[in-house]
Amino acid sequence: MNLVRAVLNNGDTLASRYQVERVLGQGGMGAVYLARDLRIPCQWAVKEMTAEPEAEAMFRAEAEVLCSLKHPNLPRITDFFGEDGKQYLVMDYVEGPTLEQVLSQRRLTLAEVIDLGRQLSEVLEYLHGLTPPLIFRDLKPANVIMAPGGTVKLIDFGIARHFQPDKASDTRALGTPGYAAPEQYGHGQSDERTDLYALGATLYQALSGRDPGQAPFQFPPLGLAVPGLEALILKAVSLEPVNRFQSARELRLALQALGGGQQLPTQVLHSSPAGFDPREVRLGVVRRGQSVKRMILLKGDWNARLVSNQRWLQVEPEHVQGKDVRVELIAHTSGLKEGGHFQAELTVQGQQGIRPMSVEVDVERAHVSFFSQALSFLLCLASVLPVIGFVATGVLGVAYLSTPRRERAAMKIFVAVATLLSTLWLGFFALVGVGLYQLPWDRWLQ
């Protein structure tokens, strides 16, 4: 079967250039084919991705960046084109099993894991060093090829994106459960540390054989023979980005030190005291009515109850028991005032010397459109008139109920005034009707 024709920007056509030999893999975002270039005797991996028409320009911009990447741990991307709503990337075909396939057969040795982590941190260091940084966002064993000679290749840039420092969160939650960091679930914007979390989860699976997707965000102790390696991995998978390695270079240097038989820096080996991790949580700006969730860690051995000093902040479970317990914060903003800044504290009941956790959230100001205000004013003004005012009040009520809750604030006073005026008119006409009924019509008509 031949791939579709690719129409270039200048209008020229490459007809049936790539001939598909077999399917290498298939997923929700598209398929990967092993294809032969009919012009030159070369085999390529061709990744097919489904994209909406409005995303075509974005795909082309990203593809141009990917074509410029040059690193020994990345396959070269040599071409890209689109046809019939599908986009295609042409890249080097790398022989060898994926890390996922290797781990289905055996665990890696400590030396193999250290070398794997070193190579992957090197390629992440390269991607993060671009301007702007390129965040991979889906590092996992299925996207790592164990090429011949011990070289590791990182593949599949299907959801990679450039880091935008002016954005507070990702527009969509992307990634693979178990390897995706908490910020990829709408709690913040993914950055360089997001990839380091995925790398830590991958190394954890390579050592333990345990799939992180079975219990996301939970990494029980490993009991490794190499001092510091477990501390390194657990630091990489910290829930809060501030507690992870802050750069791929920092992680690479730590892995190189382990590979050389050296001890890690004290900030990696140092164990944090018992208490909340992190001690401060800022949930950012949210819309009123939203419920925001955030996973935290309570370090130490516990059999205690967690208590919040504010009703809008809840925690599950409230009773914690065991060592290094992970709990979920839930902030309910439906009862909070729009445009306000709110702070709560979470404490461990009956425990002395445990610093409370501070939780902060900002609720967006109510958005009121000019159209809503103008329409409400005119309808309220019309309600002064008899008869017509009843119709105006009814229209105003329908408009109020049809308006999003966050835009109703300025309409409430107009609805109240119009309703009052209509009620007064009803009362007036009722009194007039009663008065007319009481008149001696029978005597006057005789």
Secondary structure as the mmCIF struct_conf table of DSSP 4:
data_model
#
loop_
_struct_conf.conf_type_id
_struct_conf.id
_struct_conf.beg_label_comp_id
_struct_conf.beg_label_asym_id
_struct_conf.beg_label_seq_id
_struct_conf.end_label_comp_id
_struct_conf.end_label_asym_id
_struct_conf.end_label_seq_id
STRN STRN1 ASN A 2 ASN A 2
HELX_LH_PP_P HELX_LH_PP_P1 LEU A 3 ARG A 5
STRN STRN2 ALA A 6 VAL A 7
TURN_TY1_P TURN_TY1_P1 ASN A 9 ASN A 10
BEND BEND1 GLY A 11 GLY A 11
STRN STRN3 THR A 13 LEU A 14
TURN_TY1_P TURN_TY1_P2 ALA A 15 SER A 16
STRN STRN4 TYR A 18 GLY A 27
TURN_TY1_P TURN_TY1_P3 GLY A 28 MET A 29
STRN STRN5 GLY A 30 ASP A 37
TURN_TY1_P TURN_TY1_P4 LEU A 38 PRO A 41
STRN STRN6 CYS A 42 THR A 50
HELX_RH_3T_P HELX_RH_3T_P1 PRO A 53 ALA A 55
HELX_RH_AL_P HELX_RH_AL_P1 GLU A 56 CYS A 67
TURN_TY1_P TURN_TY1_P5 SER A 68 SER A 68
TURN_TY1_P TURN_TY1_P6 PRO A 72 ASN A 73
BEND BEND2 LEU A 74 LEU A 74
STRN STRN7 ILE A 77 GLU A 83
TURN_TY1_P TURN_TY1_P7 ASP A 84 GLY A 85
STRN STRN8 LYS A 86 ASP A 92
BEND BEND3 GLY A 96 GLY A 96
STRN STRN9 THR A 98 THR A 98
HELX_RH_AL_P HELX_RH_AL_P2 LEU A 99 LEU A 103
TURN_TY1_P TURN_TY1_P8 SER A 104 GLN A 105
HELX_LH_PP_P HELX_LH_PP_P2 ARG A 107 THR A 109
HELX_RH_AL_P HELX_RH_AL_P3 LEU A 110 HIS A 128
TURN_TY1_P TURN_TY1_P9 GLY A 129 GLY A 129
BEND BEND4 LEU A 130 PRO A 132
HELX_LH_PP_P HELX_LH_PP_P3 PRO A 133 PRO A 133
STRN STRN10 LEU A 134 ILE A 135
BEND BEND5 LYS A 140 LYS A 140
HELX_RH_3T_P HELX_RH_3T_P2 PRO A 141 ASN A 143
STRN STRN11 VAL A 144 MET A 146
HELX_RH_3T_P HELX_RH_3T_P3 PRO A 148 GLY A 150
STRN STRN12 VAL A 152 LEU A 154
TURN_TY1_P TURN_TY1_P10 GLY A 158 ILE A 159
STRN STRN13 ARG A 161 HIS A 162
TURN_TY1_P TURN_TY1_P11 PRO A 165 ASP A 166
BEND BEND6 ALA A 168 SER A 169
BEND BEND7 THR A 171 ARG A 172
BEND BEND8 GLY A 175 GLY A 175
TURN_TY1_P TURN_TY1_P12 PRO A 177 TYR A 179
BEND BEND9 ALA A 180 ALA A 180
HELX_RH_3T_P HELX_RH_3T_P4 PRO A 182 TYR A 185
TURN_TY1_P TURN_TY1_P13 GLY A 186 HIS A 187
BEND BEND10 GLY A 188 GLY A 188
HELX_RH_AL_P HELX_RH_AL_P4 GLU A 192 SER A 208
HELX_RH_3T_P HELX_RH_3T_P5 PRO A 212 GLN A 214
BEND BEND11 ALA A 215 ALA A 215
TURN_TY1_P TURN_TY1_P14 PRO A 216 PHE A 217
BEND BEND12 ALA A 225 VAL A 226
TURN_TY1_P TURN_TY1_P15 PRO A 227 GLY A 228
HELX_RH_AL_P HELX_RH_AL_P5 LEU A 229 ALA A 236
TURN_TY1_P TURN_TY1_P16 VAL A 237 VAL A 237
BEND BEND13 LEU A 239 GLU A 240
HELX_RH_3T_P HELX_RH_3T_P6 PRO A 241 ASN A 243
BEND BEND14 ARG A 244 ARG A 244
BEND BEND15 GLN A 246 SER A 247
HELX_RH_AL_P HELX_RH_AL_P6 ALA A 248 GLY A 259
TURN_TY1_P TURN_TY1_P17 GLY A 260 GLY A 261
HELX_LH_PP_P HELX_LH_PP_P4 GLN A 262 PRO A 265
HELX_RH_AL_P HELX_RH_AL_P7 THR A 266 LEU A 269
HELX_LH_PP_P HELX_LH_PP_P5 HIS A 270 PRO A 273
BEND BEND16 ALA A 274 ALA A 274
STRN STRN14 GLY A 275 ASP A 277
BEND BEND17 PRO A 278 ARG A 279
STRN STRN15 GLU A 280 VAL A 286
TURN_TY1_P TURN_TY1_P18 ARG A 288 GLY A 289
STRN STRN16 SER A 291 SER A 308
BEND BEND18 ASN A 309 GLN A 310
TURN_TY1_P TURN_TY1_P19 ARG A 311 TRP A 312
STRN STRN17 LEU A 313 GLU A 316
BEND BEND19 PRO A 317 GLU A 318
STRN STRN18 HIS A 319 HIS A 332
TURN_TY1_P TURN_TY1_P20 SER A 334 GLY A 335
BEND BEND20 LEU A 336 LEU A 336
HELX_LH_PP_P HELX_LH_PP_P6 LYS A 337 LYS A 337
TURN_TY1_P TURN_TY1_P21 GLU A 338 GLY A 339
STRN STRN19 HIS A 341 GLN A 349
TURN_TY1_P TURN_TY1_P22 GLY A 350 GLY A 350
BEND BEND21 GLN A 352 GLY A 353
HELX_LH_PP_P HELX_LH_PP_P7 ARG A 355 PRO A 356
STRN STRN20 MET A 357 VAL A 363
HELX_LH_PP_P HELX_LH_PP_P8 GLU A 364 HIS A 367
HELX_RH_AL_P HELX_RH_AL_P8 PHE A 370 ALA A 382
TURN_TY1_P TURN_TY1_P23 SER A 383 VAL A 384
BEND BEND22 LEU A 385 LEU A 385
TURN_TY1_P TURN_TY1_P24 PRO A 386 VAL A 387
HELX_RH_AL_P HELX_RH_AL_P9 ILE A 388 SER A 402
BEND BEND23 THR A 403 THR A 403
HELX_RH_3T_P HELX_RH_3T_P7 ARG A 405 GLU A 407
HELX_RH_3T_P HELX_RH_3T_P8 ALA A 409 MET A 411
HELX_RH_AL_P HELX_RH_AL_P10 LYS A 412 GLN A 438
BEND BEND24 LEU A 439 LEU A 439
HELX_RH_AL_P HELX_RH_AL_P11 TRP A 441 LEU A 445
#
